[in-house]
Amino acid sequence: MILPRYQDLRSRPDRVLGNALAGIRAALAEAPIAPGSLVTAGHSAGGALAADYAATTARGGGIPPAAGIFAVYPGRAILGFPGGVPAVDPGGVSPDTAVLVLSSANDRVVGQAPARELLESFSTVPRSRRRLVRVTDSESVDHYAPERTDRDARRAFWKRLDSLIAASRG
């Protein structure tokens, strides 16, 4: 698992993807992975960046492409920065990529629209490989629920990520 630090309080949104990619490159230089085994995952702006990683690596760049994308309650807004995190066109993402996006009607931070928009942006990935899941479990519907480690969070988020990782590896 690679958890790059891509943002601090002063990070401009147009730099967070570059920061994340630099951290991932550094980690992979120390611990290479098997081709086709990388799944990107993120929450909130990190969910958008997980998708942006896949879009960026589809164009090359010397780091492995994503076999799967797991975006939980994704959004591009960053408090204090108008415009938020710029999107990367995912037009070159492989049709073999699995895309799983989670949203919640009770997410008062990003809402549901960014999740739907993110999923639809992967037009090169067949609908059968793209899925939008609306989380309805009352203990897991708020924006910060993915940061918890309780049983409800494990069931709502981490079990789904584990399944995506297993499916992406064949």
C-alpha positions as YAML, in Angstrom:
chain: A
units: angstrom
residues:
- id: 1
  name: MET
  ca: [0.00, 0.00, 0.00]
- id: 2
  name: ILE
  ca: [1.34, 3.40, -0.99]
- id: 3
  name: LEU
  ca: [-0.04, 6.47, 0.77]
- id: 4
  name: PRO
  ca: [1.66, 9.50, -0.80]
- id: 5
  name: ARG
  ca: [1.43, 12.80, 1.00]
- id: 6
  name: TYR
  ca: [0.17, 15.05, -1.74]
- id: 7
  name: GLN
  ca: [-1.22, 17.99, 0.19]
- id: 8
  name: ASP
  ca: [-0.48, 20.20, 3.14]
- id: 9
  name: LEU
  ca: [-2.24, 23.38, 4.22]
- id: 10
  name: ARG
  ca: [-0.41, 25.47, 1.61]
- id: 11
  name: SER
  ca: [-0.61, 23.10, -1.36]
- id: 12
  name: ARG
  ca: [-2.24, 24.62, -4.41]
- id: 13
  name: PRO
  ca: [-4.84, 22.34, -6.02]
- id: 14
  name: ASP
  ca: [-3.03, 22.42, -9.37]
- id: 15
  name: ARG
  ca: [-0.02, 20.78, -7.71]
- id: 16
  name: VAL
  ca: [-1.57, 17.95, -5.71]
- id: 17
  name: LEU
  ca: [-1.60, 15.43, -8.58]
- id: 18
  name: GLY
  ca: [2.08, 16.09, -9.29]
- id: 19
  name: ASN
  ca: [2.84, 15.68, -5.59]
- id: 20
  name: ALA
  ca: [0.94, 12.38, -5.49]
- id: 21
  name: LEU
  ca: [2.68, 11.07, -8.62]
- id: 22
  name: ALA
  ca: [6.10, 11.99, -7.19]
- id: 23
  name: GLY
  ca: [5.33, 10.08, -4.00]
- id: 24
  name: ILE
  ca: [4.10, 7.05, -5.93]
- id: 25
  name: ARG
  ca: [7.17, 7.06, -8.20]
- id: 26
  name: ALA
  ca: [9.46, 7.20, -5.16]
- id: 27
  name: ALA
  ca: [7.64, 4.32, -3.46]
- id: 28
  name: LEU
  ca: [7.64, 2.15, -6.59]
- id: 29
  name: ALA
  ca: [11.37, 2.75, -7.04]
- id: 30
  name: GLU
  ca: [11.86, 1.17, -3.61]
- id: 31
  name: ALA
  ca: [9.25, -1.58, -3.92]
- id: 32
  name: PRO
  ca: [8.28, -2.43, -7.52]
- id: 33
  name: ILE
  ca: [4.95, -4.14, -8.15]
- id: 34
  name: ALA
  ca: [3.73, -6.69, -10.67]
- id: 35
  name: PRO
  ca: [2.25, -5.24, -13.87]
- id: 36
  name: GLY
  ca: [-1.54, -5.08, -13.81]
- id: 37
  name: SER
  ca: [-1.79, -5.22, -10.02]
- id: 38
  name: LEU
  ca: [-2.15, -1.56, -9.06]
- id: 39
  name: VAL
  ca: [-5.50, -0.30, -7.79]
- id: 40
  name: THR
  ca: [-5.84, 3.39, -6.96]
- id: 41
  name: ALA
  ca: [-8.08, 4.36, -4.07]
- id: 42
  name: GLY
  ca: [-8.99, 7.64, -2.49]
- id: 43
  name: HIS
  ca: [-11.57, 9.56, -0.51]
- id: 44
  name: SER
  ca: [-12.87, 13.06, -1.29]
- id: 45
  name: ALA
  ca: [-10.18, 14.94, -3.27]
- id: 46
  name: GLY
  ca: [-8.15, 11.73, -3.00]
- id: 47
  name: GLY
  ca: [-10.93, 9.92, -4.87]
- id: 48
  name: ALA
  ca: [-10.66, 12.42, -7.71]
- id: 49
  name: LEU
  ca: [-6.87, 12.01, -7.64]
- id: 50
  name: ALA
  ca: [-7.22, 8.21, -7.85]
- id: 51
  name: ALA
  ca: [-9.09, 8.76, -11.12]
- id: 52
  name: ASP
  ca: [-6.56, 11.36, -12.27]
- id: 53
  name: TYR
  ca: [-3.72, 8.90, -11.61]
- id: 54
  name: ALA
  ca: [-5.39, 6.43, -13.97]
- id: 55
  name: ALA
  ca: [-5.90, 9.13, -16.61]
- id: 56
  name: THR
  ca: [-2.29, 10.33, -16.32]
- id: 57
  name: THR
  ca: [-0.71, 6.89, -16.50]
- id: 58
  name: ALA
  ca: [-2.84, 6.01, -19.53]
- id: 59
  name: ARG
  ca: [-0.65, 8.49, -21.40]
- id: 60
  name: GLY
  ca: [2.60, 6.90, -20.20]
- id: 61
  name: GLY
  ca: [4.87, 8.55, -17.70]
- id: 62
  name: GLY
  ca: [6.88, 5.62, -16.46]
- id: 63
  name: ILE
  ca: [4.55, 4.43, -13.72]
- id: 64
  name: PRO
  ca: [2.13, 1.50, -13.89]
- id: 65
  name: PRO
  ca: [-1.41, 2.04, -15.13]
- id: 66
  name: ALA
  ca: [-4.27, 1.40, -12.75]
- id: 67
  name: ALA
  ca: [-6.08, -1.93, -13.06]
- id: 68
  name: GLY
  ca: [-8.83, -0.56, -10.85]
- id: 69
  name: ILE
  ca: [-10.08, 2.75, -9.45]
- id: 70
  name: PHE
  ca: [-11.89, 3.10, -6.12]
- id: 71
  name: ALA
  ca: [-13.21, 6.63, -5.52]
- id: 72
  name: VAL
  ca: [-15.13, 7.16, -2.29]
- id: 73
  name: TYR
  ca: [-17.27, 10.30, -2.00]
- id: 74
  name: PRO
  ca: [-15.04, 12.01, -4.60]
- id: 75
  name: GLY
  ca: [-14.86, 15.76, -5.03]
- id: 76
  name: ARG
  ca: [-12.48, 18.37, -6.39]
- id: 77
  name: ALA
  ca: [-13.11, 21.27, -4.01]
- id: 78
  name: ILE
  ca: [-10.40, 22.27, -1.56]
- id: 79
  name: LEU
  ca: [-11.36, 24.83, 1.07]
- id: 80
  name: GLY
  ca: [-9.84, 28.21, 0.35]
- id: 81
  name: PHE
  ca: [-8.94, 27.47, -3.28]
- id: 82
  name: PRO
  ca: [-11.50, 28.52, -5.91]
- id: 83
  name: GLY
  ca: [-11.72, 26.03, -8.73]
- id: 84
  name: GLY
  ca: [-10.39, 23.09, -6.72]
- id: 85
  name: VAL
  ca: [-8.35, 20.21, -8.12]
- id: 86
  name: PRO
  ca: [-8.25, 20.34, -11.93]
- id: 87
  name: ALA
  ca: [-9.58, 17.22, -13.68]
- id: 88
  name: VAL
  ca: [-7.45, 15.14, -16.04]
- id: 89
  name: ASP
  ca: [-9.23, 13.82, -19.15]
- id: 90
  name: PRO
  ca: [-9.57, 10.04, -18.68]
- id: 91
  name: GLY
  ca: [-10.05, 9.45, -22.41]
- id: 92
  name: GLY
  ca: [-7.08, 7.10, -22.70]
- id: 93
  name: VAL
  ca: [-7.90, 4.84, -19.77]
- id: 94
  name: SER
  ca: [-7.95, 1.16, -20.74]
- id: 95
  name: PRO
  ca: [-11.37, -0.43, -21.25]
- id: 96
  name: ASP
  ca: [-10.13, -3.23, -18.97]
- id: 97
  name: THR
  ca: [-9.97, -0.88, -15.97]
- id: 98
  name: ALA
  ca: [-12.53, -1.51, -13.24]
- id: 99
  name: VAL
  ca: [-14.07, 1.70, -11.86]
- id: 100
  name: LEU
  ca: [-16.00, 1.70, -8.58]
- id: 101
  name: VAL
  ca: [-17.32, 5.03, -7.28]
- id: 102
  name: LEU
  ca: [-19.21, 5.42, -3.99]
- id: 103
  name: SER
  ca: [-21.59, 8.27, -3.18]
- id: 104
  name: SER
  ca: [-24.03, 9.16, -0.41]
- id: 105
  name: ALA
  ca: [-27.15, 11.29, -0.39]
- id: 106
  name: ASN
  ca: [-26.15, 12.44, 3.10]
- id: 107
  name: ASP
  ca: [-22.70, 13.67, 2.11]
- id: 108
  name: ARG
  ca: [-22.93, 17.36, 3.02]
- id: 109
  name: VAL
  ca: [-19.39, 18.13, 1.82]
- id: 110
  name: VAL
  ca: [-19.33, 17.01, -1.84]
- id: 111
  name: GLY
  ca: [-22.82, 15.60, -2.45]
- id: 112
  name: GLN
  ca: [-23.58, 13.02, -5.14]
- id: 113
  name: ALA
  ca: [-23.03, 14.96, -8.37]
- id: 114
  name: PRO
  ca: [-19.20, 14.71, -8.42]
- id: 115
  name: ALA
  ca: [-19.41, 10.91, -8.08]
- id: 116
  name: ARG
  ca: [-21.83, 10.62, -11.02]
- id: 117
  name: GLU
  ca: [-19.74, 13.01, -13.14]
- id: 118
  name: LEU
  ca: [-16.53, 11.14, -12.35]
- id: 119
  name: LEU
  ca: [-18.04, 7.79, -13.29]
- id: 120
  name: GLU
  ca: [-19.48, 9.13, -16.55]
- id: 121
  name: SER
  ca: [-16.14, 10.69, -17.52]
- id: 122
  name: PHE
  ca: [-14.66, 7.20, -18.05]
- id: 123
  name: SER
  ca: [-16.30, 6.83, -21.45]
- id: 124
  name: THR
  ca: [-13.58, 4.47, -22.74]
- id: 125
  name: VAL
  ca: [-14.45, 1.99, -19.99]
- id: 126
  name: PRO
  ca: [-17.57, -0.09, -20.78]
- id: 127
  name: ARG
  ca: [-20.54, 0.41, -18.46]
- id: 128
  name: SER
  ca: [-20.13, -3.20, -17.35]
- id: 129
  name: ARG
  ca: [-16.74, -2.23, -15.82]
- id: 130
  name: ARG
  ca: [-18.02, 1.02, -14.21]
- id: 131
  name: ARG
  ca: [-20.19, 1.02, -11.13]
- id: 132
  name: LEU
  ca: [-21.71, 3.72, -8.95]
- id: 133
  name: VAL
  ca: [-22.74, 2.51, -5.50]
- id: 134
  name: ARG
  ca: [-24.90, 4.69, -3.29]
- id: 135
  name: VAL
  ca: [-24.01, 4.01, 0.34]
- id: 136
  name: THR
  ca: [-27.17, 3.90, 2.46]
- id: 137
  name: ASP
  ca: [-25.93, 2.39, 5.74]
- id: 138
  name: SER
  ca: [-26.87, 5.04, 8.33]
- id: 139
  name: GLU
  ca: [-23.49, 4.72, 10.05]
- id: 140
  name: SER
  ca: [-21.50, 5.28, 6.84]
- id: 141
  name: VAL
  ca: [-23.30, 7.99, 4.88]
- id: 142
  name: ASP
  ca: [-21.53, 11.11, 6.15]
- id: 143
  name: HIS
  ca: [-18.52, 12.45, 4.25]
- id: 144
  name: TYR
  ca: [-16.01, 11.45, 6.94]
- id: 145
  name: ALA
  ca: [-17.25, 7.87, 7.42]
- id: 146
  name: PRO
  ca: [-14.50, 6.41, 5.15]
- id: 147
  name: GLU
  ca: [-11.91, 7.67, 7.64]
- id: 148
  name: ARG
  ca: [-13.30, 5.47, 10.39]
- id: 149
  name: THR
  ca: [-12.17, 1.92, 11.11]
- id: 150
  name: ASP
  ca: [-15.26, 0.51, 12.80]
- id: 151
  name: ARG
  ca: [-17.25, -2.49, 11.57]
- id: 152
  name: ASP
  ca: [-19.69, -0.34, 9.58]
- id: 153
  name: ALA
  ca: [-16.87, 1.42, 7.73]
- id: 154
  name: ARG
  ca: [-15.14, -1.89, 7.02]
- id: 155
  name: ARG
  ca: [-18.36, -3.25, 5.52]
- id: 156
  name: ALA
  ca: [-19.29, -0.11, 3.56]
- id: 157
  name: PHE
  ca: [-15.85, 0.79, 2.21]
- id: 158
  name: TRP
  ca: [-12.97, -1.56, 2.88]
- id: 159
  name: LYS
  ca: [-14.78, -4.78, 1.98]
- id: 160
  name: ARG
  ca: [-15.64, -3.23, -1.40]
- id: 161
  name: LEU
  ca: [-12.03, -2.14, -1.91]
- id: 162
  name: ASP
  ca: [-10.76, -5.63, -1.04]
- id: 163
  name: SER
  ca: [-13.18, -7.11, -3.59]
- id: 164
  name: LEU
  ca: [-12.06, -4.65, -6.28]
- id: 165
  name: ILE
  ca: [-8.40, -5.47, -5.62]
- id: 166
  name: ALA
  ca: [-9.11, -9.21, -5.84]
- id: 167
  name: ALA
  ca: [-11.12, -8.81, -9.05]
- id: 168
  name: SER
  ca: [-8.47, -6.58, -10.63]
- id: 169
  name: ARG
  ca: [-5.81, -9.21, -10.08]
- id: 170
  name: GLY
  ca: [-7.85, -11.88, -11.82]
...
